[in-house]
């Protein structure tokens, strides 16, 4: 049987320069880190994955530059995004503080149903850590988003970060389709009244 693909899911990685967005993406897509050169403007790649129920989808992964001079350009790519991975470096407090501003930008420029994951990267650098897991979890809970910790260099929970987000996106899309189908099959009160009148008229005509 031929595989049937859903529309391409667009996922964007955002966060300060140097937090490991490019490395995380490279490890997920290629299984290795090919470059640590800062991203200029925006880059993207496409990957085919299998979801929890066996459904195969294609995802378009966008890696945005963290430098301030590219921020206005990155904002335009939030539109029509299904999901956002908001990264910070657990060894750099300023990158964590910046997450609040990034989150505001995401919510102002993306779709309302866009799912955001907060990702604390570089957890392999245990002795250099400045942001605890508890502090990050508290912020995520406050903002009603999920939190996951990763290490791109050591390939720790890299796959889980992406697949968990994509499965959540898929579940949301499935729920939307069910709701649309339900609404299409439910008669409105006006329709019910009209149908009742038609049945009554037909009865008296007989």
N, C-alpha and C positions, 0 to 999 in steps of 0.2 A: 504494500500500500504506500501511496505517496504521502509524505509529511505535509500537513497543512499548517502554515505559520500564521500567527496573529500579527497585527501591525507591529512594526519595530518599536520596542520600548526604549525610550530615551532616558538615560541616567547621566547625571552630571556630578563631577567631583569638584568641590570648592573648598577654599581655605587659604591661609597665608602661604607665601612662598617658602619652600623648604620643609613643609610638614610631611611630605612624602606621597603626594597625590600621584605623580608620575610613576614612582616606584611601586606603589600599591597596584596601580592599573596594569603595569608591565608584568608583575608577578601573577596577577589574576589571569591575564590574557595569554601570556607566553610562558609562564612558569619560571622566568628568570628576570633579573633586573638588568636591562641593557644599557641604561643611561641614567645619570643623575643630574644632567644638565637641566636648568630651570626651563619650564615650558614658556614659549613665547606666544602670547595671545591665547589661541585655543587649538587643541588637537583632538581627534577622535578616532575610534576604531569600532569594529563590529564583531560581535561574538555570538555564536549559537549555543544555547544552553537548554538543558532539560529540567523542567520544574518538578515539584514534589509528586504530581499526579501523572507524570510521564509526558505532559505536553511540552513540545519543543517550541521555543521562541527565539527571536533574534533581538539582541539588545545593542543599542548604539551608545557607546560610552564616551563621554566628553570630558577631557582633562583641561581645566581652565588655569590660566596663569594667576599667581597670587600677587604679582606686583601691582601696585596702585595704578600705574599708568594704563594697565589693561582692564581695570575693573569695569569701566563703562561698557566695554565690548563684551565682557563676560555676561553682563546682565541680560543682554539680548538673547542669550542662549538658554536662559531659564524657561522661556516660553515653551509650552507643550512638553515639558519634562515630566516624566512619570515619577521619577525619584531623584533624590539628592543625597550624596554622601558628603557630609560636612566634616572635614578633617582638621584635627589640631595635633600638635606635637606634645606628648606628655612631658617632655623635658624642657618645654619652652612655654612659660606661663602666658606670655603676650599672645601667643597663637590661640590659646584657650579663651582668653578675654575677648579676642576678635570674633569669636564664634557668634556672639550675640548680635553683632552688626551684620554678619553674613546671613544669619537666620532671618533678620528683619528684611534684608534685601531679597532673599529667596521668597519669603511670603508676600512681598509686594509685587514681585515680577513673575512668579510661577502660578500654575493652576492651583485652585483651592485644594484639590484632592491629591496634590503632589506629596509623596511620602518622604520624610527627611530622617536620615540616620545620622547621629553624632558618632564620629569615629576617632578614638584616641590612638594615634599611631606611635611607633617606636617604643613599645613596652619592653623590648629586649634590653633597653638601656636602664636597667633597674636602679642603679646607683645615681643616675642623673635626673631621676624623675622629680618633677615639680608639681604636677597635678595628680592627686590621688584618684583612684577609681571611684571612691565614695563621693568626692567633690564633683566629678564629671557626671555620675549617675544622678546626683541631686539636681544639677542643672538640666539634664535631659528630662527628668520627671517633671520639673517645673515648666518646661516648654512642651511637654506632652509629646516627646519624640523618643525613639529607642536609642540605646547606647551600646556600642561594641568596641572592644579593644583589639588592636592588631599590631603586628610587626611585619612590615613588607620585606625587610632584609632576611628575617628568619622564617618567613612564610607562615606566620602564626595567625590563624583565623581570617586570612585574606579571603579565601573562598566563601567562608561563612558570611562575611560582611555583604558581599555582593548577592549571593544566592538567597539569603534571608530577606534582603530588600526586594529582590525580584519576585520572590514568592508572595510577599505582602502586596506588591503591586498587582500581581495576577489575581489574588483573592479579591482585591477591591474591584478589579475590572469584572470579574465573574459576578460579584454581588450587584454591580451596576446593571449588568445585562439581565439578571434575574428580576431586578426591580422594574426595568423597562418592560420586560415581557409581562410581568404582573399587571402593570398599569395599562398596558394595551388590551388586556383581557378582562379588565374590570369596568363595568358600565358606570357612568357617572349618574348622580341622582336625576339629572334632567333626562338622560337617556332612558332610565328606568321608568320614569313617568310617561314618556312618550310611548315606550313599548307597551306599557300597561293600557294606555288609551287606545292604541291600535288594536290590541287583543280584545278590549271591551267593545269597540266599534264593530269589529268583525263578528263578535258574538251576536250583537243586536241585529246586524244585517242578515244573519242566518235565520 
